[in-house]
Amino acid sequence: MRGEFADLHEVMAVMTTAFDPHYGEAWSRSQCAGILPMNGVTLMLARQAGELTGFSLYRVISDEAELLLLAVAPEHQGHHIGRILLDQFVAQASAEGATRLHLEVRDGNRATRFYEAAGFQIAGRRRRYYRGDEGEQLDALTYVKSTK
Ligand SMILES: CC(C)(COP(=O)(O)OP(=O)(O)OC[C@H]1O[C@@H](n2cnc3c(N)ncnc32)[C@H](O)[C@@H]1OP(=O)(O)O)[C@@H](O)C(=O)NCCC(=O)NCCS
């Protein structure tokens, strides 16, 4: 189900529990609110019995797409909600004509294996992309999946 501005309070609740605050990967509410109205941006929600269990935020522009955020509430992880959201992103981006799908993950995040299992491959490294809560600078890995 597509999300909108009014869903951001629930999205932030999942965001702050899913991402370890130590690594500085979570976005703030104002960062999410700022990107939502932009061209090609989609917020996708996963719900169970009305409760928000996970979400994705992505952008499709022409033949390129970027998965900006993907998170599942900790108590719902490991039940394929993440995989369903990731597959939905790939399917939607492809349907809109994107042939190169990108995403970024902090080097060392266990989610790297999750993306590799879904066919994403490492395309590069962005040095010191994330700033941890003790000021440490952490690399991001850039992943790409070609759908052509
Ligand atoms: C990464 C994340 C979205 C995965 O969602 P999930 O619903 O737990 O994952 P799924 O249950 O769909 O897992 C799909 C597969 O990936 C594997 N997997 C999931 N999370 C994993 C992890 N952290 N490390 C290693 N493997 C993982 C599962 O074992 C599963 O494989 P299987 O089908 O062979 O059993 C979720 O763990 C999360 O929100 N993490 C914190 C936020 C984050 O780091 N997001 C990614 C960066 S934007």
The ligand as an SDF file (V2000), in Angstrom:
LIG
                    3D

 48 50  0  0  0  0  0  0  0  0999 V2000
   17.3080   -5.6270    6.0990 C   0  0  0  0  0  0  0  0  0  0  0  0
   15.8410   -5.8050    6.4640 C   0  0  0  0  0  0  0  0  0  0  0  0
   14.9900   -4.7660    5.7290 C   0  0  0  0  0  0  0  0  0  0  0  0
   15.3980   -7.2210    6.0010 C   0  0  0  0  0  0  0  0  0  0  0  0
   14.0050   -7.3870    6.2540 O   0  0  0  0  0  0  0  0  0  0  0  0
   13.4280   -8.7780    6.7990 P   0  0  0  0  0  0  0  0  0  0  0  0
   11.9490   -8.7350    6.6510 O   0  0  0  0  0  0  0  0  0  0  0  0
   13.9740   -9.0560    8.1320 O   0  0  0  0  0  0  0  0  0  0  0  0
   14.0890   -9.7900    5.7660 O   0  0  0  0  0  0  0  0  0  0  0  0
   13.4110  -11.0900    5.1240 P   0  0  0  0  0  0  0  0  0  0  0  0
   12.7360  -11.8690    6.1790 O   0  0  0  0  0  0  0  0  0  0  0  0
   12.6220  -10.7020    3.9330 O   0  0  0  0  0  0  0  0  0  0  0  0
   14.7140  -11.8540    4.6570 O   0  0  0  0  0  0  0  0  0  0  0  0
   14.9240  -12.2860    3.3540 C   0  0  0  0  0  0  0  0  0  0  0  0
   16.1990  -13.0750    3.3690 C   0  0  0  0  0  0  0  0  0  0  0  0
   17.3350  -12.3030    3.7830 O   0  0  0  0  0  0  0  0  0  0  0  0
   17.9050  -12.8670    4.9580 C   0  0  0  0  0  0  0  0  0  0  0  0
   18.1690  -11.7740    5.8740 N   0  0  0  0  0  0  0  0  0  0  0  0
   17.2830  -10.8670    6.3010 C   0  0  0  0  0  0  0  0  0  0  0  0
   17.8590   -9.9760    7.0960 N   0  0  0  0  0  0  0  0  0  0  0  0
   19.1280  -10.3450    7.1790 C   0  0  0  0  0  0  0  0  0  0  0  0
   20.2170   -9.8630    7.8510 C   0  0  0  0  0  0  0  0  0  0  0  0
   20.1090   -8.7550    8.6210 N   0  0  0  0  0  0  0  0  0  0  0  0
   21.3840  -10.5060    7.7060 N   0  0  0  0  0  0  0  0  0  0  0  0
   21.4820  -11.5950    6.9370 C   0  0  0  0  0  0  0  0  0  0  0  0
   20.4770  -12.1190    6.2610 N   0  0  0  0  0  0  0  0  0  0  0  0
   19.3190  -11.4990    6.3920 C   0  0  0  0  0  0  0  0  0  0  0  0
   16.9070  -13.8120    5.5390 C   0  0  0  0  0  0  0  0  0  0  0  0
   17.5740  -14.9010    6.1510 O   0  0  0  0  0  0  0  0  0  0  0  0
   16.1070  -14.2260    4.3380 C   0  0  0  0  0  0  0  0  0  0  0  0
   16.6830  -15.3100    3.6970 O   0  0  0  0  0  0  0  0  0  0  0  0
   15.8220  -16.6690    3.4990 P   0  0  0  0  0  0  0  0  0  0  0  0
   14.6320  -16.2950    2.6690 O   0  0  0  0  0  0  0  0  0  0  0  0
   16.7950  -17.5580    2.7930 O   0  0  0  0  0  0  0  0  0  0  0  0
   15.4550  -17.0850    4.8800 O   0  0  0  0  0  0  0  0  0  0  0  0
   15.6080   -5.7290    7.9850 C   0  0  0  0  0  0  0  0  0  0  0  0
   16.4710   -6.6530    8.6140 O   0  0  0  0  0  0  0  0  0  0  0  0
   15.8320   -4.3370    8.5720 C   0  0  0  0  0  0  0  0  0  0  0  0
   14.9020   -3.5290    8.6520 O   0  0  0  0  0  0  0  0  0  0  0  0
   17.0660   -4.0510    9.0280 N   0  0  0  0  0  0  0  0  0  0  0  0
   17.3640   -2.7780    9.6860 C   0  0  0  0  0  0  0  0  0  0  0  0
   17.3100   -1.6100    8.7250 C   0  0  0  0  0  0  0  0  0  0  0  0
   18.3260   -1.7690    7.6030 C   0  0  0  0  0  0  0  0  0  0  0  0
   19.4950   -2.0030    7.8490 O   0  0  0  0  0  0  0  0  0  0  0  0
   17.8610   -1.6190    6.3350 N   0  0  0  0  0  0  0  0  0  0  0  0
   18.7060   -1.8120    5.1610 C   0  0  0  0  0  0  0  0  0  0  0  0
   19.4900   -0.6070    4.7990 C   0  0  0  0  0  0  0  0  0  0  0  0
   18.4730    0.6740    4.0440 S   0  0  0  0  0  0  0  0  0  0  0  0
  1  2  1  0
  2  3  1  0
  2  4  1  0
  2 36  1  0
  4  5  1  0
  5  6  1  0
  6  7  2  0
  6  8  1  0
  6  9  1  0
  9 10  1  0
 10 11  2  0
 10 12  1  0
 10 13  1  0
 13 14  1  0
 14 15  1  0
 15 16  1  0
 15 30  1  0
 16 17  1  0
 17 18  1  0
 17 28  1  0
 18 19  1  0
 18 27  1  0
 19 20  2  0
 20 21  1  0
 21 22  1  0
 21 27  2  0
 22 23  1  0
 22 24  2  0
 24 25  1  0
 25 26  2  0
 26 27  1  0
 28 29  1  0
 28 30  1  0
 30 31  1  0
 31 32  1  0
 32 33  2  0
 32 34  1  0
 32 35  1  0
 36 37  1  0
 36 38  1  0
 38 39  2  0
 38 40  1  0
 40 41  1  0
 41 42  1  0
 42 43  1  0
 43 44  2  0
 43 45  1  0
 45 46  1  0
 46 47  1  0
 47 48  1  0
M  END
$$$$
